[in-house]
Amino acid sequence: MKLSIIVPVYNVEPYIEQCLESIHSQIFKDFECIMIDDGSTDKSGDICKVYADRDSRFHFIRQQNKGVNFARDTALHQATGEYVGFVDADDYIDKTMFSELMGSALENKADIVICNWWEIGENFCKPFMHYNVNGSIAKELAMLNLASDNISSHLWNKIFKRHLLYGAELLFTAKNMGDYSWMHYIFHKAVNFFYVDKKLYFYRYRVDSIIHNTNLTKMVQRYAIAKERRDFYELYYPQMLVFANVGAFKQAWNLCKNYACPLASGEKETYLEADSFIKEFANEYINVLKVGKKERISLWLYIHFNKGVRMWKSLRKKIVFLH
């Protein structure tokens, strides 16, 4: 078996058939599709079972609800493919996606192959490209572009040599922060990278999706993970630290400018750390990204009038004429 495709499933009845049909219709045929129903309460699991009954390449597993990362972990332990790909159950893929990625992987002996994607919603479909290149990428360049977000941290627009996803430090955990939590570890273990400059994945933007949840606790978690990635780069790739600092700064700034209600004690500690990080790295952030006047003024107001989001928003309105 050349490829294992992992599909975590949870309450996606309106979308799951389109997702599975796009996998079933792949030009590349040498795959298994492992569908993990993570305790759905709708008919998602029943639809998965139909595909498992009619095509021996589709395998259906049902488990109690534990979260998407545990679902991926369960599927990974069942995978037999040389490579592993991921498709979210509310998305779908171009019929050539895995023929393009697997063809590039086998021809170039790549450990990781990456592509671009479309972002779709109820009334839009727009191209989304993080990295405009087609061909092999040196490892240092791949790590640099991951740190600066020119290469995304998503699992679903990539295929991986299966061995990269094993190891106690890499197994998917209960962290509910998705792919960003571990992509730098996976890249660190890889040697050969290849980028396919084609939009082959259709990512569905859903307001109710877990990754679009903007509550304060999630912001605290996102900053903590970005800081963990920053510390990783400081240890293994110190020459790229400035780019990892920018990634951590974005999450710190997102947390602090939206701070508007009391936090639990552990979250308050993380918030205060993020606040210090902003004040230490604001100039570096501005210089590296060459941010515009509006954001520079917003940062200045936050640093000099640090009294929470209400004060920040109030002062920001007074300088609207400068935008």
Backbone hydrogen bonds, N-H to C=O, Kabsch-Sander energy under -0.5 kcal/mol:
donor,donor_aa,acceptor,acceptor_aa,energy
2,K,30,D,-0.6
3,L,30,D,-1.2
4,S,83,Y,-2.5
5,I,32,E,-3.2
6,I,4,S,-0.6
6,I,85,G,-2.9
7,V,5,I,-0.5
7,V,34,I,-2.7
9,V,36,I,-3.2
15,Y,12,V,-2.0
16,I,12,V,-2.3
19,C,15,Y,-1.9
20,L,16,I,-2.7
21,E,17,E,-2.6
22,S,18,Q,-1.8
23,I,19,C,-1.3
24,H,20,L,-2.9
25,S,21,E,-1.8
26,Q,23,I,-1.7
27,I,95,K,-2.5
31,F,29,K,-2.1
32,E,3,L,-2.0
33,C,57,R,-2.9
34,I,5,I,-3.0
34,I,32,E,-0.5
35,M,33,C,-0.7
35,M,59,H,-3.2
36,I,7,V,-2.2
36,I,34,I,-0.6
37,D,35,M,-0.7
37,D,61,I,-3.1
38,D,9,V,-3.1
38,D,36,I,-0.8
39,G,37,D,-1.4
39,G,63,Q,-0.6
47,I,43,K,-1.9
48,C,44,S,-2.0
49,K,45,G,-2.2
50,V,46,D,-1.5
51,Y,47,I,-1.4
52,A,48,C,-2.1
53,D,49,K,-2.4
54,R,50,V,-1.4
55,D,51,Y,-1.6
58,F,55,D,-2.1
59,H,33,C,-3.3
59,H,57,R,-0.5
61,I,35,M,-2.7
63,Q,37,D,-2.7
71,A,67,G,-1.9
72,R,68,V,-2.4
73,D,69,N,-2.1
74,T,70,F,-2.6
75,A,71,A,-2.2
76,L,72,R,-2.7
77,H,73,D,-1.7
78,Q,74,T,-0.6
78,Q,75,A,-1.2
79,A,75,A,-1.0
79,A,76,L,-0.5
82,E,1,M,-1.1
83,Y,2,K,-2.2
84,V,160,F,-2.7
85,G,4,S,-2.9
86,F,158,K,-0.7
87,V,6,I,-2.3
89,A,8,P,-0.9
91,D,88,D,-2.0
92,Y,202,F,-1.6
94,D,200,L,-3.0
97,M,94,D,-1.9
100,E,96,T,-2.6
101,L,97,M,-2.6
102,M,98,F,-2.2
103,G,99,S,-1.8
104,S,100,E,-2.1
105,A,101,L,-2.3
106,L,102,M,-2.8
107,E,103,G,-2.2
108,N,104,S,-1.9
109,K,105,A,-0.9
110,A,105,A,-1.7
111,D,192,N,-2.5
112,I,192,N,-1.7
113,V,159,I,-1.9
114,I,194,F,-2.2
115,C,157,N,-2.2
116,N,196,V,-0.7
116,N,198,K,-2.2
117,W,128,F,-2.0
118,W,201,Y,-3.4
119,E,126,K,-3.2
120,I,118,W,-0.5
120,I,203,Y,-3.2
121,G,124,F,-2.7
126,K,119,E,-2.9
128,F,117,W,-2.8
133,V,131,Y,-1.4
135,G,195,Y,-2.4
137,I,193,F,-2.1
142,A,138,A,-2.3
143,M,139,K,-2.7
144,L,140,E,-2.3
145,N,141,L,-2.5
146,L,142,A,-1.8
147,A,143,M,-2.2
148,S,144,L,-1.8
149,D,146,L,-1.1
150,N,145,N,-1.7
151,I,145,N,-2.2
152,S,150,N,-0.5
158,K,155,L,-1.3
159,I,113,V,-1.9
160,F,84,V,-2.4
161,K,111,D,-2.1
162,R,82,E,-2.4
164,L,161,K,-1.8
165,L,162,R,-1.7
166,Y,163,H,-1.1
170,L,167,G,-2.3
171,L,167,G,-1.4
180,Y,177,M,-0.7
181,S,178,G,-1.3
182,W,179,D,-1.3
183,M,179,D,-1.4
185,Y,182,W,-0.7
186,I,182,W,-1.9
187,F,183,M,-2.7
188,H,184,H,-1.9
189,K,185,Y,-1.3
190,A,186,I,-1.0
190,A,187,F,-0.6
193,F,137,I,-0.9
194,F,112,I,-2.0
195,Y,135,G,-2.7
196,V,114,I,-3.4
197,D,195,Y,-0.7
198,K,196,V,-2.3
200,L,116,N,-1.9
200,L,198,K,-1.0
201,Y,116,N,-0.9
202,F,92,Y,-2.7
203,Y,118,W,-3.2
203,Y,201,Y,-0.7
204,R,202,F,-0.5
205,Y,120,I,-3.4
205,Y,203,Y,-0.6
206,R,204,R,-0.7
209,S,206,R,-1.6
212,H,209,S,-1.4
213,N,210,I,-1.3
219,M,215,N,-1.7
220,V,216,L,-2.3
221,Q,217,T,-2.2
222,R,218,K,-2.7
223,Y,219,M,-2.2
224,A,220,V,-2.3
225,I,221,Q,-2.3
226,A,222,R,-2.3
227,K,223,Y,-2.6
228,E,224,A,-1.8
229,R,225,I,-2.3
230,R,226,A,-2.2
231,D,227,K,-2.5
232,F,228,E,-1.9
233,Y,229,R,-2.2
234,E,230,R,-2.0
235,L,231,D,-1.7
236,Y,232,F,-2.6
237,Y,233,Y,-2.0
240,M,237,Y,-2.5
241,L,238,P,-1.4
243,F,240,M,-1.2
244,A,240,M,-1.5
245,N,241,L,-2.8
246,V,242,V,-1.4
247,G,243,F,-1.7
248,A,244,A,-2.2
249,F,245,N,-2.7
250,K,246,V,-2.3
251,Q,247,G,-1.3
252,A,248,A,-2.4
253,W,249,F,-3.1
254,N,250,K,-2.0
255,L,251,Q,-1.9
256,C,252,A,-2.7
257,K,253,W,-2.3
258,N,254,N,-0.5
258,N,255,L,-0.7
259,Y,256,C,-1.0
260,A,258,N,-0.5
268,K,264,A,-2.8
269,E,265,S,-1.7
270,T,266,G,-1.6
271,Y,267,E,-2.7
272,L,268,K,-2.4
273,E,269,E,-1.9
274,A,270,T,-2.5
275,D,271,Y,-2.5
276,S,272,L,-2.0
277,F,273,E,-2.2
278,I,274,A,-2.3
279,K,275,D,-1.8
280,E,276,S,-1.8
281,F,277,F,-2.3
282,A,278,I,-1.3
285,Y,281,F,-2.5
286,I,282,A,-2.5
287,N,283,N,-2.5
288,V,284,E,-2.6
289,L,285,Y,-2.2
290,K,286,I,-1.3
291,V,286,I,-0.8
296,R,292,G,-2.1
297,I,293,K,-2.5
298,S,294,K,-2.1
299,L,295,E,-2.5
300,W,296,R,-2.1
301,L,297,I,-2.6
302,Y,298,S,-2.2
303,I,299,L,-2.7
304,H,300,W,-2.3
305,F,301,L,-2.2
307,K,305,F,-2.1
309,V,259,Y,-2.2
312,W,308,G,-2.0
313,K,309,V,-2.9
314,S,310,R,-2.3
315,L,311,M,-2.4
316,R,312,W,-1.9
317,K,313,K,-1.7
318,K,314,S,-0.8
319,I,315,L,-0.6
319,I,316,R,-1.2
320,V,317,K,-1.3
322,L,319,I,-1.8
323,H,320,V,-1.4
